[in-house]
Amino acid sequence: MITFVGLKNRSAGKIRGEQLANEMGGYFYDFSEIYTSNLPITKIVIIVRNRQDKDFEKALKAAGCIVGYDILDNPIGDFLFRDISPDFSRYVDDKSFDFYITNNTENASELSKYTQKKIFVIPHHSVNFNKERSCNGQKIKKVGYLGLDYGNKKQKDIKDICDDLEIEYLCYSSNSKDECADFLKTLDAGIIFVDEESPGNIIRKYKPNTKLINFQSFGIPVICSEYSSFLEFGDENYISVKTLNDVRKSLEVLISDKKKRADLSDRSFITGSRFHISQIIKDYYLEIFEYFNKGLGLGATDE
């Protein structure tokens, strides 16, 4: 088992902490709860994004725990202030951690510039816990984006394109896994777009595969900008775009070519099935548990 510590009121903590803990039979605590006495804590503890004080990390180490840090997005932000402002709240004290988890290989390469500790690459799981297939590529009537409004950098432009093509564009954000799944099941295609010239374009190097595989897990064809994690884990089963004109042309193809969208739907569903939570849990067991149990790290786990 693994103990996860994160923010219970944030979707990131729930996705990579609470949901995994529940499925693995482990524990998930809010940062504020870690000081509560008599809480059961396993040998391996994973911090899901460090946004609190660092005393609890030191306390966990002092108690003999093997402590890891799951960097959900950008490793630079957490290490950047190492020499500039060591008291900065987001600063990661490398001495407090025995290993790190990052969501794609390019992230791991970047992280290796800041630490000599063991780095595991484990992609994120999808919200499709029921292994449902909602889309078979039969039509394109509703397309959408799952996430905060600013995630698709050209919301109004994308909506205008969809209006021109007489299809509905929807954007939805929720911290609830079930609400996210219910929204995805209403869509015939997904759009994830970051303007090539946007200052935020660099985020694509660090973002996890979640947005893509959430669509793929239901068999939904996706039109998207290239994230590093999409390249690594998406099996090229999506339509890559760089400009808004690419988005328009890709939508036109999906609308007019039933065979193409049905084939893309089939391939997407196969790819998405690899990221069911049961599969990602195996990565935790096979990689982290096996590593420490073999004595290649700091010691054996409690399992």
NUBA-248409 format. One line per 2 residues: number of its first residue (from 1); their letters; for each residue x, y, z of N, C-alpha, C. Coordinates in steps of 0.001 Angstrom, whole numbers, always signed. Example, Ala and Ser with C-alpha at 12.3 -4.5 7.8 and 13.67 -1.06 7.14 Angstrom:
1> AS> +13190/-5690/+7800/+12300/-4500/+7800/+13200/-3300/+7800 | +12850/-2250/+7080/+13670/-1060/+7140/+12900/+30/+7870
This chain:
1> MI> +832/-1195/+0/+0/+0/+0/+871/+1252/+0 | +247/+2362/-400/+915/+3650/-423/+32/+4676/+268
3> TF> +646/+5572/+1018/-69/+6714/+1574/+173/+7913/+666 | -908/+8565/+250/-816/+9772/-564/-1198/+10970/+291
5> VG> -506/+12089/+86/-826/+13331/+784/-981/+14430/-255 | -2139/+15104/-255/-2392/+16148/-1238/-3447/+17109/-757
7> LK> -4001/+17880/-1674/-5069/+18818/-1356/-6409/+18196/-1735 | -7248/+17951/-757/-8515/+17266/-1023/-9504/+18126/-1805
9> NR> -9312/+19442/-1777/-10248/+20308/-2489/-9771/+20660/-3891 | -8724/+20004/-4354/-8206/+20254/-5696/-8306/+18998/-6536
11> SA> -8712/+19156/-7794/-8891/+17990/-8656/-7584/+17224/-8836 | -6451/+17937/-8873/-5172/+17261/-9076/-4903/+16267/-7953
13> GK> -5155/+16687/-6724/-4949/+15795/-5596/-5864/+14590/-5642 | -7102/+14821/-6044/-8067/+13726/-6108/-7703/+12737/-7215
15> IR> -7277/+13256/-8353/-6965/+12391/-9490/-5767/+11505/-9182 | -4708/+12104/-8691/-3461/+11372/-8544/-3260/+10867/-7117
17> GE> -4126/+11248/-6207/-3994/+10830/-4828/-5151/+9999/-4337 | -6284/+10653/-4146/-7434/+9982/-3546/-7924/+8802/-4369
19> QL> -8045/+8997/-5668/-8563/+7925/-6517/-7632/+6720/-6528 | -6339/+6962/-6623/-5373/+5867/-6593/-5371/+5169/-5241
21> AN> -5418/+5963/-4173/-5421/+5375/-2831/-6631/+4474/-2633 | -7785/+4945/-3071/-9015/+4154/-2921/-8924/+2834/-3671
23> EM> -8401/+2885/-4880/-8327/+1677/-5705/-7240/+723/-5214 | -6194/+1267/-4587/-5072/+446/-4138/-5248/-53/-2706
25> GG> -6267/+456/-2021/-6427/+95/-628/-5445/+819/+265 | -4986/+1990/-177/-4056/+2784/+610/-4775/+3900/+1340
27> YF> -4043/+4973/+1627/-4607/+6094/+2366/-4357/+7387/+1616 | -5298/+8330/+1762/-5127/+9661/+1183/-5487/+10686/+2249
29> YD> -4548/+11568/+2562/-4769/+12583/+3576/-4556/+13966/+2992 | -5324/+14917/+3485/-5057/+16315/+3200/-3787/+16718/+3956
31> FS> -3103/+17745/+3458/-1900/+18209/+4152/-2188/+18532/+5618 | -3382/+19107/+5862/-3717/+19506/+7228/-3919/+18312/+8151
33> EI> -4189/+17139/+7584/-4472/+15967/+8401/-3218/+15199/+8803 | -2116/+15477/+8149/-924/+14664/+8356/-369/+14815/+9773
35> YT> -749/+15908/+10452/-273/+16121/+11817/-1167/+15439/+12854 | -2311/+14890/+12400/-3223/+14223/+13321/-2567/+12959/+13868
37> SN> -2661/+12758/+15154/-2021/+11595/+15767/-2768/+10312/+15423 | -2041/+9232/+15432/-2594/+7882/+15249/-3150/+7605/+13857
39> LP> -2803/+8422/+12869/-3214/+8103/+11509/-2346/+6964/+10981 | -2956/+5947/+10370/-2129/+4892/+9780/-1365/+5414/+8568
41> IT> -70/+5194/+8521/+767/+5653/+7418/+1658/+4502/+6975 | +1707/+4256/+5690/+2494/+3158/+5153/+3958/+3543/+5018
43> KI> +4775/+2569/+4674/+6209/+2803/+4531/+6513/+3808/+3419 | +5789/+3676/+2302/+5986/+4586/+1175/+4906/+5660/+1207
45> VI> +5328/+6922/+1178/+4409/+8057/+1180/+4703/+8913/-46 | +3650/+9283/-773/+3810/+10122/-1957/+3093/+11444/-1744
47> IV> +3843/+12547/-1869/+3272/+13881/-1786/+2774/+14265/-3174 | +1492/+14597/-3278/+913/+14984/-4567/+936/+16501/-4664
49> RN> +1965/+17023/-5248/+2202/+18453/-5436/+2407/+19159/-4107 | +3564/+19717/-3949/+3954/+20351/-2686/+3520/+21810/-2667
51> RQ> +2505/+22129/-1861/+2061/+23517/-1749/+1956/+23962/-294 | +2473/+23160/+633/+2354/+23484/+2045/+3748/+23619/+2654
53> DK> +3797/+23739/+4000/+5097/+23810/+4648/+5788/+22453/+4546 | +7079/+22437/+4820/+7861/+21217/+4595/+8138/+20421/+5870
55> DF> +7575/+20867/+6997/+7832/+20167/+8253/+7324/+18736/+8238 | +6177/+18524/+7589/+5614/+17166/+7602/+6495/+16213/+6790
57> EK> +7160/+16726/+5757/+8062/+15873/+4987/+9231/+15419/+5863 | +9760/+16345/+6639/+10853/+16003/+7545/+10374/+15003/+8599
59> AL> +9130/+15190/+9070/+8579/+14285/+10079/+8398/+12880/+9517 | +7966/+12801/+8280/+7802/+11494/+7637/+9142/+10794/+7474
61> KA> +10150/+11547/+7080/+11491/+10978/+6941/+12015/+10494/+8286 | +11777/+11309/+9317/+12241/+10948/+10655/+11561/+9690/+11154
63> AG> +10339/+9443/+10679/+9594/+8250/+11085/+10005/+7017/+10283 | +10953/+7179/+9359/+11447/+6048/+8588/+10713/+5786/+7298
65> CI> +9886/+6744/+6864/+9144/+6560/+5608/+10040/+6833/+4402 | +9715/+6191/+3304/+10312/+6490/+2009/+9382/+7497/+1351
67> VG> +9846/+8708/+1132/+8976/+9804/+714/+9234/+10178/-740 | +8169/+10188/-1541/+8256/+10577/-2939/+7418/+11808/-3213
69> YD> +7699/+12461/-4314/+6968/+13667/-4711/+6464/+13480/-6129 | +5155/+13561/-6297/+4533/+13422/-7615/+4400/+14801/-8237
71> IL> +5243/+15095/-9206/+5215/+16394/-9880/+4212/+16312/-11017 | +3056/+16938/-10825/+1965/+16790/-11780/+2260/+17471/-13108
73> DN> +2905/+18612/-13064/+3134/+19368/-14289/+4603/+19725/-14470 | +4951/+20944/-14098/+6249/+21516/-14425/+7261/+21340/-13294
75> PI> +8322/+20568/-13489/+9309/+20382/-12428/+10127/+21626/-12137 | +10228/+22536/-13095/+11065/+23719/-12910/+10510/+24603/-11794
77> GD> +9184/+24794/-11779/+8580/+25684/-10806/+8862/+25280/-9380 | +9010/+23982/-9134/+9217/+23497/-7777/+10681/+23550/-7354
79> FL> +11595/+23632/-8309/+13019/+23642/-7985/+13684/+24990/-8268 | +12980/+25855/-8960/+13571/+27088/-9466/+14166/+27963/-8362
81> FR> +13520/+27963/-7186/+13935/+28886/-6136/+14907/+28246/-5147 | +15504/+27131/-5555/+16456/+26423/-4686/+17551/+27366/-4160
83> DI> +18148/+28158/-5028/+19248/+29036/-4627/+18818/+30499/-4468 | +17594/+30803/-4913/+17149/+32192/-4879/+16386/+32505/-3589
85> SP> +15420/+31650/-3276/+14594/+31888/-2093/+14200/+30549/-1482 | +15050/+29955/-661/+14798/+28612/-146/+13578/+28493/+756
87> DF> +13007/+29623/+1199/+11809/+29572/+2028/+10523/+29703/+1210 | +10673/+29878/-105/+9506/+30007/-970/+8636/+28768/-845
89> SR> +7303/+28958/-774/+6401/+27860/-424/+6429/+26709/-1425 | +6730/+27017/-2693/+6718/+25954/-3688/+8081/+25276/-3839
91> YV> +9027/+25768/-3134/+10374/+25207/-3234/+10416/+23774/-2717 | +11059/+22898/-3445/+11208/+21507/-3035/+12606/+21295/-2474
93> DD> +12662/+20858/-1244/+13939/+20525/-625/+14285/+19093/-1020 | +15248/+18950/-1883/+15587/+17632/-2420/+15982/+16644/-1327
95> KS> +16480/+17150/-213/+16878/+16260/+883/+15674/+15583/+1538 | +14491/+16157/+1327/+13292/+15613/+1964/+12673/+14456/+1178
97> FD> +13173/+14208/-33/+12543/+13209/-895/+13534/+12131/-1316 | +12999/+10919/-1452/+13796/+9770/-1875/+13576/+9432/-3351
99> FY> +12457/+9875/-3913/+12179/+9621/-5325/+11143/+10616/-5826 | +11011/+10668/-7146/+10045/+11565/-7781/+9245/+10791/-8828
101> IT> +8030/+11279/-9079/+7191/+10737/-10154/+6856/+11891/-11077 | +7050/+11681/-12359/+6671/+12687/-13336/+5843/+12033/-14429
103> NN> +5113/+12852/-15189/+4088/+12285/-16076/+4537/+11979/-17493 | +5758/+12369/-17867/+6260/+11978/-19187/+7785/+12023/-19197
105> TE> +8386/+11401/-20186/+9837/+11244/-20234/+10561/+12571/-20382 | +9989/+13505/-21154/+10642/+14805/-21313/+10689/+15549/-19978
107> NA> +9620/+15419/-19194/+9629/+15997/-17853/+10741/+15387/-17001 | +10884/+14067/-17098/+11909/+13380/-16311/+13298/+13867/-16685
109> SE> +13518/+14092/-17959/+14806/+14592/-18418/+15083/+15974/-17835 | +14057/+16828/-17818/+14211/+18164/-17239/+14475/+18080/-15741
111> LS> +13740/+17211/-15073/+13875/+17058/-13624/+15265/+16551/-13238 | +15855/+15723/-14078/+17167/+15149/-13765/+18260/+16207/-13671
113> KY> +17993/+17421/-14152/+18957/+18515/-14035/+19020/+19048/-12611 | +17997/+18729/-11809/+17884/+19314/-10481/+18078/+18306/-9362
115> TQ> +18070/+17024/-9675/+18171/+16010/-8630/+18886/+14766/-9139 | +19509/+14056/-8209/+20119/+12770/-8529/+19260/+11616/-8016
117> KK> +18105/+11934/-7440/+17233/+10899/-6890/+16530/+10119/-8010 | +16002/+8957/-7660/+15304/+8108/-8616/+14059/+8819/-9142
119> IF> +13862/+8765/-10460/+12698/+9382/-11109/+11894/+8299/-11823 | +10620/+8193/-11490/+9712/+7259/-12159/+8816/+8030/-13118
121> VI> +8622/+7494/-14315/+7689/+8091/-15273/+6410/+7257/-15255 | +5335/+7837/-14732/+4053/+7133/-14665/+2971/+8066/-15205
123> PH> +2338/+7728/-16320/+1286/+8586/-16876/+47/+8601/-15985 | -850/+9511/-16272/-2085/+9623/-15497/-3144/+8650/-16009
125> HS> -4114/+8371/-15157/-5228/+7495/-15544/-6414/+8332/-16032 | -7355/+7694/-16695/-8541/+8393/-17194/-9657/+8380/-16161
127> VN> -10695/+9176/-16413/-11863/+9200/-15518/-12846/+8083/-15846 | -12562/+7316/-16885/-13491/+6276/-17340/-13290/+4991/-16535
129> FN> -13710/+5007/-15272/-13519/+3859/-14394/-14392/+2668/-14795 | -15474/+2929/-15517/-16416/+1862/-15882/-16114/+1232/-17236
131> KE> -15052/+1673/-17868/-14635/+1131/-19166/-15760/+1205/-20204 | -16472/+2323/-20185/-17584/+2516/-21124/-17073/+3053/-22458
133> RS> -17788/+2697/-23507/-17534/+3329/-24794/-18786/+4101/-25181 | -18664/+5406/-25266/-19833/+6240/-25549/-19876/+6718/-26985
135> CN> -18743/+6651/-27698/-18648/+7214/-29039/-18125/+6161/-30009 | -18798/+6033/-31140/-18385/+5086/-32174/-18096/+5774/-33504
137> GQ> -17988/+7089/-33472/-17675/+7827/-34689/-18827/+7900/-35665 | -20044/+7862/-35175/-21198/+7842/-36062/-21618/+9219/-36557
139> KI> -21268/+10260/-35824/-21710/+11610/-36194/-20805/+12631/-35521 | -20907/+13882/-35962/-20254/+14997/-35287/-21306/+16094/-35106
141> KK> -21882/+16133/-33934/-22878/+17149/-33602/-22444/+18014/-32427 | -21789/+17383/-31450/-21307/+18103/-30283/-19818/+17842/-30093
143> VG> -19039/+18920/-29987/-17616/+18790/-29697/-17331/+19616/-28450 | -16239/+19311/-27767/-16014/+20051/-26539/-14633/+19906/-25952
145> YL> -14459/+20587/-24833/-13194/+20617/-24103/-13497/+20416/-22623 | -12745/+19510/-21984/-12912/+19259/-20563/-11788/+19940/-19805
147> GL> -12115/+20995/-19071/-11107/+21740/-18338/-11548/+23183/-18162 | -10696/+23973/-17512/-11010/+25382/-17311/-11057/+26121/-18637
149> DY> -11855/+27194/-18692/-12054/+27929/-19939/-10751/+28354/-20596 | -9764/+28754/-19779/-8522/+29260/-20361/-7637/+28136/-20902
151> GN> -8017/+26878/-20684/-7218/+25763/-21177/-7156/+25712/-22693 | -8289/+25945/-23343/-8295/+26131/-24783/-8085/+27621/-25026
153> KK> -6928/+28001/-25538/-6512/+29392/-25538/-7332/+30293/-26464 | -8064/+29705/-27377/-8847/+30489/-28331/-10309/+30040/-28286
155> QK> -10908/+30134/-27100/-12268/+29636/-26910/-13259/+30247/-27900 | -13282/+31569/-27990/-14261/+32223/-28850/-14041/+31848/-30307
157> DI> -12772/+31800/-30741/-12482/+31447/-32131/-12934/+30017/-32441 | -12694/+29116/-31499/-13108/+27724/-31709/-14625/+27625/-31780
159> KD> -15299/+28360/-30903/-16765/+28346/-30931/-17287/+28924/-32238 | -16651/+29982/-32735/-17073/+30570/-34012/-16917/+29573/-35151
161> IC> -15823/+28833/-35153/-15617/+27806/-36176/-16723/+26766/-36103 | -17040/+26327/-34902/-18089/+25311/-34727/-19456/+25848/-35155
163> DD> -19717/+27110/-34836/-20983/+27714/-35269/-21072/+27736/-36791 | -19973/+28082/-37448/-19948/+28105/-38919/-20241/+26726/-39495
165> LE> -19747/+25688/-38803/-19918/+24318/-39290/-21212/+23677/-38760 | -21997/+24482/-38051/-23298/+24060/-37522/-23176/+22871/-36559
167> IE> -22148/+22941/-35714/-22003/+21968/-34642/-21872/+22726/-33319 | -22196/+22069/-32234/-22203/+22720/-30925/-20850/+22536/-30234
169> YL> -20358/+23646/-29653/-19104/+23589/-28904/-19384/+23820/-27429 | -18869/+22919/-26572/-19118/+22989/-25143/-17800/+22934/-24376
171> CY> -17736/+23639/-23261/-16577/+23595/-22372/-17081/+23342/-20967 | -16432/+22413/-20267/-16929/+22024/-18946/-15758/+21763/-18011
173> SS> -15920/+22172/-16757/-14884/+21932/-15751/-15534/+21484/-14454 | -14956/+20437/-13858/-15477/+19937/-12587/-14391/+19171/-11863
175> NS> -14459/+19156/-10538/-13548/+18338/-9730/-14080/+16937/-9529 | -15294/+16669/-9997/-15921/+15364/-9797/-15615/+14435/-10965
177> KD> -15084/+13273/-10668/-14787/+12287/-11706/-16052/+11896/-12471 | -17140/+11659/-11744/-18378/+11219/-12383/-18976/+12303/-13274
179> EC> -18907/+13565/-12829/-19419/+14648/-13657/-18592/+14802/-14930 | -17282/+14656/-14813/-16415/+14722/-15996/-16775/+13609/-16981
181> AD> -16956/+12405/-16452/-17296/+11264/-17312/-18644/+11487/-17990 | -19611/+12001/-17254/-20943/+12247/-17833/-20872/+13277/-18946
183> FL> -20045/+14307/-18769/-19896/+15313/-19820/-19242/+14709/-21055 | -18168/+13954/-20859/-17466/+13368/-21993/-18382/+12463/-22814
185> KT> -19282/+11787/-22168/-20173/+10851/-22867/-21182/+11554/-23770 | -21274/+12879/-23677/-22189/+13624/-24557/-21505/+14084/-25839
187> LD> -20178/+13891/-25950/-19411/+14475/-27046/-19155/+13496/-28186 | -19053/+14068/-29393/-18704/+13294/-30589/-17255/+13538/-31009
189> AG> -16642/+14583/-30487/-15229/+14871/-30760/-14717/+15806/-29669 | -13407/+15790/-29459/-12790/+16665/-28473/-11802/+17601/-29143
191> II> -11622/+18789/-28552/-10659/+19764/-29064/-9785/+20249/-27911 | -8466/+20151/-28093/-7490/+20667/-27126/-6534/+21543/-27923
193> FV> -6637/+22844/-27756/-5860/+23731/-28626/-5079/+24764/-27825 | -3776/+24854/-28106/-2911/+25894/-27566/-2288/+26630/-28745
195> DE> -2503/+27912/-28800/-1972/+28731/-29884/-453/+28607/-29930 | +86/+28350/-31102/+1533/+28188/-31270/+2305/+29410/-30786
197> ES> +1714/+30594/-30900/+2420/+31816/-30531/+2087/+32278/-29115 | +1294/+31517/-28412/+918/+31896/-27059/+2098/+31761/-26104
199> PG> +2251/+32710/-25155/+3329/+32583/-24151/+3183/+31299/-23341 | +1965/+30799/-23234/+1726/+29573/-22482/+2027/+28313/-23269
201> NI> +2538/+28473/-24478/+2814/+27323/-25330/+3798/+26343/-24685 | +4700/+26870/-23862/+5722/+26030/-23234/+5112/+24991/-22298
203> IR> +3900/+25223/-21818/+3286/+24283/-20872/+3104/+22908/-21488 | +3071/+22843/-22808/+2823/+21552/-23448/+3953/+20557/-23218
205> KY> +5081/+21064/-22814/+6206/+20185/-22494/+5971/+19445/-21185 | +5145/+20027/-20328/+5029/+19514/-18975/+3668/+18899/-18643
207> KP> +2647/+19202/-19404/+1299/+18776/-19047/+1128/+17260/-19166 | +339/+16667/-18269/+111/+15224/-18324/-792/+14822/-19480
209> NT> -929/+13530/-19668/-1717/+12982/-20773/-3211/+12961/-20503 | -3643/+13457/-19344/-5024/+13280/-18883/-6061/+13751/-19881
211> KL> -5912/+14958/-20407/-6944/+15514/-21270/-7153/+14657/-22513 | -6062/+14168/-23085/-6193/+13340/-24282/-6811/+11989/-23962
213> IN> -6286/+11309/-22962/-6761/+9944/-22714/-8171/+9922/-22122 | -8608/+11019/-21501/-10003/+11069/-21064/-10938/+10960/-22267
215> FQ> -10618/+11693/-23327/-11394/+11575/-24568/-11248/+10181/-25163 | -10011/+9757/-25326/-9757/+8478/-25989/-10427/+7310/-25266
217> SF> -10497/+7382/-23951/-11032/+6260/-23177/-12488/+5968/-23504 | -13198/+6969/-24022/-14597/+6771/-24419/-14731/+6561/-25924
219> GI> -13596/+6520/-26630/-13632/+6361/-28078/-13884/+7652/-28826 | -13646/+8776/-28185/-13930/+10085/-28787/-12741/+10554/-29629
221> PV> -12933/+10833/-30931/-11847/+11377/-31749/-11415/+12733/-31207 | -10105/+12999/-31242/-9578/+14233/-30648/-8759/+15011/-31664
223> IC> -9026/+16310/-31713/-8229/+17259/-32479/-7422/+18049/-31456 | -6085/+18000/-31538/-5340/+18614/-30439/-3965/+19117/-30840
225> SE> -3497/+20084/-30059/-2102/+20507/-30123/-1249/+19385/-29545 | +11/+19348/-29937/+902/+18280/-29482/+1482/+18596/-28107
227> YS> +1121/+17836/-27096/+1790/+17862/-25807/+2859/+16766/-25835 | +3903/+16924/-25038/+4922/+15878/-24963/+4313/+14556/-24521
229> SF> +3389/+14631/-23567/+2765/+13409/-23060/+1838/+12787/-24105 | +1248/+13615/-24981/+401/+13072/-26052/+1265/+12295/-27039
231> LE> +2423/+12873/-27365/+3343/+12193/-28277/+3806/+10860/-27705 | +4037/+10835/-26397/+4573/+9636/-25770/+3516/+8560/-25555
233> FG> +2303/+8967/-25205/+1307/+7984/-24785/+46/+7926/-25662 | -74/+8815/-26634/-1304/+8870/-27425/-1360/+7944/-28612
235> DE> -260/+7227/-28901/-204/+6274/-30021/-540/+6918/-31361 | -412/+8238/-31468/-742/+8977/-32691/-2199/+8790/-33094
237> NY> -3022/+8363/-32159/-4450/+8170/-32441/-5242/+9419/-32087 | -4888/+10499/-32762/-5547/+11792/-32640/-5132/+12601/-33854
239> IS> -5770/+13739/-34061/-5429/+14612/-35177/-4649/+15797/-34626 | -3393/+15915/-35007/-2524/+16968/-34505/-2739/+18267/-35290
241> VK> -2863/+19374/-34566/-3067/+20680/-35211/-2105/+21708/-34620 | -1818/+22744/-35418/-955/+23830/-34952/-1655/+25182/-34996
243> TL> -2649/+25327/-35864/-3326/+26613/-36030/-4830/+26433/-35969 | -5536/+27542/-35841/-6995/+27495/-35857/-7516/+27012/-37212
245> ND> -6800/+27357/-38270/-7200/+26866/-39585/-7093/+25347/-39653 | -6074/+24786/-38977/-5953/+23324/-38884/-7152/+22733/-38150
247> VR> -7593/+23423/-37091/-8749/+22957/-36334/-9977/+22903/-37237 | -10196/+23965/-38005/-11347/+24012/-38915/-11288/+22874/-39935
249> KS> -10135/+22723/-40587/-10002/+21691/-41614/-10202/+20294/-41032 | -9680/+20073/-39832/-9811/+18761/-39197/-11252/+18466/-38834
251> LE> -11964/+19473/-38355/-13389/+19292/-38060/-14176/+18984/-39335 | -13831/+19672/-40407/-14516/+19423/-41681/-14304/+17984/-42142
253> VL> -13094/+17475/-41961/-12799/+16092/-42335/-13604/+15123/-41475 | -13621/+15351/-40167/-14366/+14456/-39281/-15855/+14464/-39592
255> IS> -16373/+15641/-39924/-17799/+15740/-40241/-18136/+14992/-41521 | -17267/+15083/-42513/-17586/+14537/-43842/-17151/+13088/-44047
257> DK> -16158/+12621/-43297/-15571/+11303/-43552/-15921/+10330/-42424 | -16999/+9621/-42602/-17476/+8698/-41568/-16472/+7584/-41302
259> KK> -15866/+7064/-42364/-14910/+5967/-42205/-13715/+6407/-41363 | -13206/+7605/-41626/-12042/+8111/-40897/-12365/+8305/-39421
261> RA> -13503/+8918/-39138/-13810/+9182/-37732/-14155/+7902/-36978 | -14755/+6913/-37681/-15049/+5639/-37026/-13757/+4886/-36713
263> DL> -12820/+4927/-37669/-11519/+4273/-37457/-10748/+4948/-36333 | -10771/+6282/-36310/-10079/+7014/-35253/-10718/+6738/-33897
265> SD> -12021/+6615/-33884/-12733/+6284/-32645/-12314/+4911/-32131 | -12243/+3932/-33036/-11834/+2572/-32639/-10422/+2569/-32060
267> RS> -9507/+3214/-32765/-8110/+3221/-32321/-7935/+4008/-31023 | -8711/+5085/-30894/-8646/+5888/-29670/-9094/+5070/-28462
269> FI> -10161/+4316/-28633/-10679/+3521/-27520/-9663/+2475/-27066 | -8972/+1883/-28017/-7938/+895/-27674/-6808/+1560/-26897
271> TG> -6364/+2729/-27376/-5308/+3455/-26666/-5762/+3862/-25274 | -6962/+4422/-25175/-7469/+4890/-23893/-7597/+3787/-22863
273> SR> -7878/+2567/-23317/-8069/+1454/-22381/-6781/+1128/-21626 | -5637/+1505/-22191/-4349/+1267/-21526/-4174/+2142/-20288
275> FH> -5017/+3164/-20161/-4848/+4113/-19066/-6007/+4053/-18076 | -6648/+2894/-18031/-7620/+2669/-16964/-6862/+2669/-15644
277> IS> -7521/+3063/-14577/-6826/+3186/-13289/-6197/+1872/-12848 | -6811/+751/-13211/-6253/-551/-12822/-4893/-784/-13468
279> QI> -4698/-253/-14670/-3410/-389/-15353/-2360/+533/-14740 | -2757/+1763/-14392/-1809/+2704/-13803/-1377/+2230/-12420
281> IK> -2286/+1614/-11687/-1939/+1045/-10382/-839/-6/-10537 | -908/-790/-11598/+127/-1796/-11845/+1493/-1131/-11996
283> DY> +1511/+69/-12617/+2776/+789/-12762/+3353/+1151/-11400 | +2481/+1551/-10494/+2949/+1883/-9136/+3526/+650/-8457
285> YL> +2813/-459/-8561/+3289/-1694/-7932/+4575/-2191/-8582 | +4554/-2290/-9919/+5677/-2891/-10623/+6928/-2027/-10554
287> EI> +6742/-701/-10603/+7910/+178/-10626/+8365/+577/-9223 | +7483/+1184/-8464/+7915/+1718/-7160/+8132/+614/-6139
289> FE> +7130/-258/-5955/+7283/-1332/-4980/+8450/-2239/-5338 | +8533/-2614/-6591/+9591/-3528/-7018/+10965/-2898/-6811
291> YF> +11076/-1637/-7113/+12356/-935/-6962/+12832/-969/-5518 | +11967/-622/-4583/+12388/-554/-3193/+12459/-1935/-2550
293> NK> +11596/-2841/-2938/+11629/-4192/-2372/+12885/-4951/-2765 | +13436/-4624/-3922/+14648/-5309/-4367/+15906/-4758/-3706
295> GL> +15708/-3733/-2875/+16858/-3178/-2188/+17679/-2248/-3049 | +17113/-1837/-4194/+17852/-920/-5061/+17733/+510/-4577
297> GL> +16771/+720/-3657/+16573/+2074/-3141/+16972/+2135/-1682 | +16022/+2510/-849/+16356/+2766/+545/+15950/+1660/+1490
299> GA> +15136/+711/+1031/+14699/-331/+1938/+13417/-957/+1473 | +12922/-1913/+2246/+11708/-2628/+1873/+10479/-1860/+2285
301> TD> +9385/-2107/+1565/+8111/-1500/+1935/+7453/-2342/+3002 | +6281/-1880/+3420/+5564/-2644/+4454/+4707/-3732/+3843
303> E> +4822/-3961/+2557/+4024/-5010/+1910/+4957/-6154/+1494
